């Protein structure tokens, strides 16, 4: 199966403080990869290194490499803004642009990419909202603020915004932790559907969620990747005692 992301000996620092330590893994196309581990173990930093958001923090340093479809995202001539379009990001708390309408929240990335034809914009916005099963809920109020939606709808709007520019990879950092169980279930159902066409990496604290929706799982502890394997294997026959201790609730 095709590998979309190859992470090679990736380390990250804030000043001299190591946050990631020599992480290497491969993310397969059209699968969901879950990243699990206790708070502060480097999961979110890992995502931010993949799409070059880590370096926007003062004093942040990255070593090693990340290959996106065979190309280094840290190449000397690579534009980090372009990488962030190719590798979409959805955060823990829904983040619609507060001054923008539902329509413009989805269209903003398309316009930044130079798309101006209104008919094409309309088609792309509708298509993105349909992908996240939101179109029927908002089609009659596209001019209303994105913030007028419920929390679960806002998160789906943020996913639609990321999908609008057709990313190669979608990163999600605890996308359901601020949502009620029903909204969380809709997001999980959505991710199962989206993986037919997208490569997805999700950070989650929810062991049941990781087991339900992911194909492969990586367990992080104190900045290190302890184990990375098929999700079923991680949750039934982990190779490392620390993985078993974490998924059975002995710590974390």
C-alpha positions in Angstrom: 0.0 0.0 0.0 1.2 3.5 -0.8 2.8 5.5 1.9 1.8 9.2 1.9 3.8 10.4 4.9 7.3 9.1 5.8 8.5 10.5 9.1 12.3 10.0 9.6 14.1 10.4 12.9 12.0 13.5 13.7 12.9 15.4 16.8 11.4 18.7 18.1 12.6 21.2 20.7 11.4 24.3 22.4 14.7 25.9 23.0 16.8 23.2 24.5 13.8 21.3 25.8 13.1 18.1 23.7 9.5 17.4 23.0 9.9 14.7 20.3 12.8 12.3 20.2 13.7 10.5 17.0 10.2 9.5 15.8 10.0 7.4 12.6 6.8 6.1 11.1 5.0 5.6 7.8 1.4 6.7 7.2 -0.5 4.7 4.5 -2.8 6.3 2.0 -6.6 6.3 2.6 -6.3 5.1 6.1 -6.9 6.6 9.6 -3.8 6.6 11.7 -4.4 7.3 15.4 -1.8 8.9 17.7 -2.4 8.1 21.4 -0.6 8.7 24.6 -0.8 10.7 27.9 -1.0 14.5 28.0 2.4 16.2 27.3 3.9 13.2 25.4 4.4 15.1 22.1 1.3 14.1 20.2 0.2 17.6 19.1 3.8 18.7 18.5 4.1 15.7 16.1 1.1 16.9 14.1 2.5 20.5 14.0 5.9 19.3 12.8 4.2 17.4 9.9 2.7 20.5 8.5 5.4 22.9 9.6 3.3 24.8 12.2 5.8 23.9 15.0 8.3 26.4 13.7 6.0 29.4 14.0 6.6 29.3 17.8 9.6 31.3 18.9 12.5 29.1 19.8 11.1 26.0 18.2 13.5 23.7 16.4 12.9 20.6 14.2 15.5 18.0 13.1 15.0 14.9 11.0 12.6 14.9 8.0 9.1 14.4 6.9 8.4 13.2 3.3 5.0 14.0 1.8 4.5 11.8 -1.3 8.3 11.4 -1.5 9.1 15.1 -1.2 10.7 16.6 1.9 8.4 19.2 3.6 11.6 20.7 5.1 13.4 21.1 1.8 15.4 24.3 1.4 13.2 25.8 -1.3 9.9 24.5 0.1 7.2 27.1 1.0 5.7 26.2 4.4 2.5 28.0 3.5 2.1 25.6 0.5 2.8 22.6 2.9 0.0 23.8 5.2 -2.4 23.7 2.2 -1.3 20.2 1.2 -1.6 19.0 4.9 -4.8 20.3 6.4 -5.2 20.8 10.1 -8.3 20.7 12.4 -7.9 21.7 16.0 -9.3 20.5 19.3 -11.7 23.4 19.7 -13.8 24.3 16.6 -12.3 27.4 15.1 -14.6 29.0 12.5 -13.4 32.4 11.4 -15.6 34.5 13.7 -16.2 37.4 11.3 -17.0 35.2 8.3 -20.2 33.6 7.1 -20.6 29.9 6.8 -20.0 30.2 3.0 -16.9 32.4 3.4 -15.4 30.1 6.0 -15.2 27.4 3.4 -14.4 29.7 0.4 -11.5 31.5 2.1 -8.8 29.0 1.2 -10.1 28.7 -2.4 -9.9 32.5 -2.8 -6.4 32.6 -1.3 -5.5 30.0 -4.0 -6.7 32.4 -6.7 -10.1 31.0 -7.4 -12.4 33.9 -8.4 -15.2 32.5 -10.6 -18.3 32.6 -8.5 -20.0 29.6 -10.1 -16.9 27.5 -9.4 -16.6 28.8 -5.9 -20.3 27.9 -5.3 -19.7 24.4 -6.6 -16.6 23.8 -4.5 -18.2 25.2 -1.3 -21.3 23.0 -1.8 -19.1 20.0 -2.5 -17.0 20.5 0.6 -20.1 21.0 2.8 -21.6 17.8 1.3 -18.4 15.8 2.1 -18.9 16.6 5.8 -22.7 16.0 5.7 -23.4 19.6 6.5 -24.9 21.0 3.3 -28.5 20.0 4.0 -28.3 21.6 7.5 -26.9 25.0 6.3 -27.8 25.5 2.6 -30.6 28.0 3.5 -28.4 30.1 5.8 -24.9 30.2 4.2 -24.7 34.0 4.8 -25.1 33.5 8.6 -21.9 33.6 10.7 -20.0 30.3 11.1 -20.1 30.9 14.8 -23.9 30.6 14.8 -23.7 26.9 14.3 -23.6 24.3 17.1 -20.3 23.0 18.3 -20.5 19.8 16.3 -21.5 21.7 13.2 -18.7 24.2 13.7 -16.2 21.3 13.8 -17.6 19.8 10.6 -17.4 23.3 9.0 -13.7 23.5 10.0 -13.2 20.1 8.3 -15.0 21.3 5.2 -12.7 24.4 5.2 -9.6 22.1 5.3 -11.0 19.8 2.6 -11.9 22.7 0.2 -8.3 23.1 -1.0 -8.0 19.3 -1.6 -5.3 18.4 0.9 -3.2 15.3 0.5 -3.3 14.6 4.3 -5.8 15.7 7.0 -4.5 16.1 10.5 -7.0 16.3 13.4 -5.9 17.2 17.0 -8.5 15.8 19.4 -11.4 17.0 17.1 -14.1 15.6 19.3 -12.9 16.4 22.8 -15.0 19.5 23.1 -18.1 17.9 21.7 -21.1 16.0 23.1 -21.3 12.2 22.4 -23.8 12.6 19.6 -21.7 15.2 17.8 -18.6 13.1 18.4 -20.3 10.1 16.8 -21.1 12.2 13.7 -17.4 13.2 13.4 -16.3 9.6 13.7 -18.8 8.5 11.1 -17.5 11.3 8.9 -13.9 10.2 9.2 -14.8 6.7 8.2 -16.4 8.0 5.1 -13.5 10.5 4.3 -10.8 7.9 4.5 -12.1 6.5 1.2 -10.5 9.5 -0.4 -8.1 11.1 2.2 -5.2 10.1 4.4 -6.1 11.0 8.0 -4.0 11.3 11.1 -5.9 11.9 14.4 -4.6 12.6 17.9 -7.1 11.3 20.5 -7.2 10.7 24.2 -10.1 8.4 23.7 -9.0 4.8 23.5 -12.4 3.6 22.3 -12.4 6.1 19.6 -8.9 5.1 18.4 -10.0 1.5 18.4 -13.2 2.3 16.5 -12.0 4.4 13.7 -8.3 3.9 13.0 -6.4 1.4 10.9 -3.0 1.9 12.5 -2.1 3.4 15.9 1.0 4.9 17.3 1.6 5.1 21.1 3.7 8.1 22.3 5.3 8.4 25.7 7.6 11.3 26.9 8.3 12.3 23.3 9.1 8.9 22.0 7.2 6.6 19.7 7.0 3.4 21.8 5.0 1.3 19.4 3.4 1.7 16.0 1.3 -1.1 14.4 -2.1 -2.2 13.1 -4.7 -0.9 15.6 -6.1 -4.3 16.3 -2.7 -5.6 17.2 -1.9 -2.5 19.4 -5.2 -3.0 21.4 -5.1 -6.8 21.7 -1.4 -7.9 21.6 0.9 -4.9 22.1 4.6 -5.7 22.0 5.6 -3.2 24.7 4.5 -3.5 28.3 4.2 0.3 28.5 1.6 0.3 25.6 -0.4 -2.4 27.4 -0.3 -0.4 30.7 -1.6 2.7 29.0 -4.4 1.2 27.0 -5.6 -0.8 30.0 -5.7 2.3 32.1 -2.8 1.6 34.5 -1.5 5.1 33.9 -2.2 8.2 31.8 
